[in-house]
């Protein structure tokens, strides 16, 4: 099995590194790239959806970005212990009708010994916002290192 460093057990530094790597991957909006960091039998809860395995996660992500346009995400480490990481996040996106949203959430992650995520549990709430209320201003893709964090933005 291929390793995806950093590997557990996580320190605060390696957990923060893992969080940023996940943020970068999700901001790519490339489902094929993203699913490679999950175990073949990964288990998810994302809102009211429960994909199991890479194939279902891939289908989930393809569907997600067919309806969430101009997606920009910021993740922040909340806590870590052993092979688990807790994350808070927010992302901004617009729907097919042009309505903007900021989605707030928390995730609990569990990794295997190879650094692949075997469990992901996400709770997410959506807030409709105006274009003027958008706070995530960077070209689509990786968030620049000098862009404010969630804490810096007061989120």
N, C-alpha and C positions, 0 to 999 in steps of 0.2 A: 504494500500500500504506500502511495506517495505521501510524504510529509508536507504539511503546510505550516511552517514556522510563523510566529513563535509557537512553541509547544507548551502544554500545561506540565506542571503547575505554573500559573501565571503570577508574576509580580505586578505591581502597579504599572511599571514601565512597559512590560511586555503585553499586558492587557490593553493599555492605551494604544500600543502599536497595532494590536489585533483589531481594535475598534476602528482606527483610522484606515487600515487596509480594507475593512468591510465597507466603510463609508465610500472610499475611492471606487471599489468594485461596483457598488450600487449606483453611484453617480455615473458610471459608464453606461448604465442601462443596457448592458450586454448579458442577457440571460445565460448564454452558453459559458461565458467567463464566470459568472457568479455561482452557478451550480457546482463548479469544480471544488469549492471549499466546503461542501456538505457531504456527509457520508451517503453511500448508495441507498441506505434505508432511513435517511433523516426523517425526523418527525417534526411537523410544524403546527402551530396554531397561529393564524394571522386573522385577526378579527373573528369572523364566524366560519372561516375556511380552515380545513385540516389536511393539507397536502402531506403525503407520505412518499418518500423516495425522490431521487433526483428528477425522474421523468415528470412527476406531478408538480414539483417545484418549478421546473422549467416551464411547463404549461401555465402555471400560476403567474410567473413573471412576465411571460409573453402577453398574457391577458391584461395584467396590471398596466404595462406601458402602452397598451393600445387605447387605454382610457385616461391615463395620467400623463399629460404632456408638459414639456418644459420642467421636468422633475429635477429638483435640487435638494439635496439632503445634507443635514449635519447630524452627526452622532457624537455622543459624549459618554465617556466611561462613568458609571455610577458606583460600581463596586465589583470586587473580584475575590474569589476564594477557590483555590485548587484548580479544577478544570471548568469553573463556571465564571461567567462575566455577566453583569447587569449593565444595561445601556439605556440611556434616554436619548430621544431623537426628535427632530422636527424636519419636515420637508414641505416644500411649496410646489404646487403644480396647478394646472388648469385642466378643466374637463373639455369635452368636445364642443360644448356650447360657449366656451370662453370664460366660464366662471373660475376664479382663482380660489385656492384653498391652502390653508396651512394645516398639516396633519401632525399632531403631537402623539408621541408614544413612548412606551417602555418595552424593552426586550430582555428576556432571560435566555442566555446561551449556555449550552453544555457541549464540551468538546471531548473527542476521544484522544488517546495517547499520541496519535499522529497529527493532531492539530486541526482535524476536520470537525465541523459542527454537526453533532448528532441530534441535537434538539434545539428548537427555536420557538419561543412563545412570545407573541407580540400582542400588545393591547394598544389600540390606536383610536384617536378621536379627530374628527375633521372640523375645521372652522372655516366658513366662507369668509374671504377677505377681498378687498378691492385691489386692483393692480398697484395703487399707491401705497398699500400696506405691506407689499412684498419687501422682505428684508434680505433675501438671498440673491445678491447681485454679482454673478460671475458667469462667464460663458459656460454653456452646457459642458459637463464633464467634471473633472476633479476640482474640488474646492481649493482655491489658492491658500497657501500656508498663512498669508497675512489677513485672510478674511476672518471677521469675528466669529468666535465660538458661540454655542447656545448661551452659556453663562455671560459672555461679553454682551450679547444682544438682549439679555434680561428675559430669556425664554426658558 
